[in-house]
Amino acid sequence: MTDTADTSLLTTASGKPPFYRDTTIIKWIVQVFTLVVVIFALYFLSKQAGDNLKARDINTGFDFLSVNPSFAISDGIDTAPNTGGRALWVGMVNTIRMSLAGILAATILGILVGVSRLSNNWIVAKVASAFIEYMRNIPLLVHILLIFFTLGQLGDFGKEINEVTGKLEQGPINGWIHISNKGLSVPRIHISDGFYQWAVFLIIGAIVGRWVMNKRTAARDGTGAETYPVLSFLGVLALFGFIGWFLHPFFGWLGDAIFGPISRLIPNIPQIAVQLALTALALVMASLWIQRFLTSRRTPAGLARLTDDDWFRMIFAGAAAVIAGVVFLVIWPGLSSWIINSSRDFFEVATDKFGDGRGNWREDWPIDAARPDISKRGNFANPGPAGLNFSQGFAAVFFGVVLYTSAFIAEIVRGGILAVPKGQTEAAQAVGLKRSTMLRLVVLPQAFRVSLPPLGNQYLNLTKNTSLAIAVGYSDVVQIGQTIFNQTGRSLEVFAIWMLFYVACSLAISAVVNFFNVRLLIVER
């Protein structure tokens, strides 16, 4: 009797615990419950806000997106938008443009300052340290306002304008850079009419170059001889680019032969077909993810035993695909109409771009450059369209966020360099590498493995800090949104658009940083 009881006890103890004590099941129940509570809370709060606004006779909704806002925008792709949605899109483009340019400039400046702070030259190291301490210990808004009011105290272009022609005669720095209370104007490198045809040559060159690089890599692995696969790729790409620079009008036929018919065909696609295609795409992506997940759990002996957590992951992926299908087919059918219209517009633009400059074999270069010009419109001199123009507000915000963020990036880079083991630098010095070569080939590649995650945080901060443009009147998404809800009273709707926009920007930046972070990790055998 005792032996039977002991055996039963052992069997129970070694078996699977009941579901209410299974940590995996409890974890997923808690996560799903939390998600449901958050969705319900958002629904409840939005419904309460809507009821309160309705009780006060305050209209709600997003109809203002299709109404003419009746105001002009000082900077952007459209200075006189005909709808509120178009005005917000102009602000979004301004914010994205400033964020991307700011990230690039802040990264370059931050790396230079971070490396300079570790320099053996006493003056260089102290100047870099002073820059970092000054920028980090003064609020960003103070920097922006200081730059804004400094530019506002500069003179006008009046003395540089020919009264007869209305054109610039001679400007500061021999006409290459113009700084005034209107902002900053510098030389501009821009794409010309033949760029898109030239890009086809570059794409073909990249494909051929990739094939050559794979061949050279295989030869190196097989023989052990150095075959320079990367240089081979760059050489093929440069060759195609050089040939395409002169022969790019050859691909002008793509506009009327391919992109034009596609643009005319897209409006005839039924909306339900796009909805079904989106649903099928979601299901295929979920199936591919589940297949890859199962492959990752496979062992040489066959498929490994899946845990409850693994099953929950696959079920969640399948459920997400089904929910996406419901959204495409039932909840948000208008998305397919937007995709059709946007695709038609894209191919119409492509048709127009590939049609420009056909047969003009000498004049329409793919890339062109121009010095800034100043023109007199009425009684006032203003920067002309030839140069790259920074308005007073844009220059204040751009240089403010770049200088401020670069100080933090410099400290991150300095910390990453110091995190590289000392033996690495000693080994590089032992083989006779110069300091610049050692920094470029040995130190910085290893330092970036440590620096990249905190750099991503600084990129997110820079993007969100551009919202301070409202302090100097620059037309970013926040400033335009504020103008719209002051006119319409739709503050909640505008705030929702703001939050979705910044969440999308943050997720996009995080995805890019994580993409490079995974590829910089050391792969252990």
Summary of the structure (lengths in Angstrom):
residues: 525
radius of gyration: 29.7
end to end distance: 54.2
largest distance: 117.0
contacts: 1505
relative contact order: 0.13
helix: 72%
strand: 6%
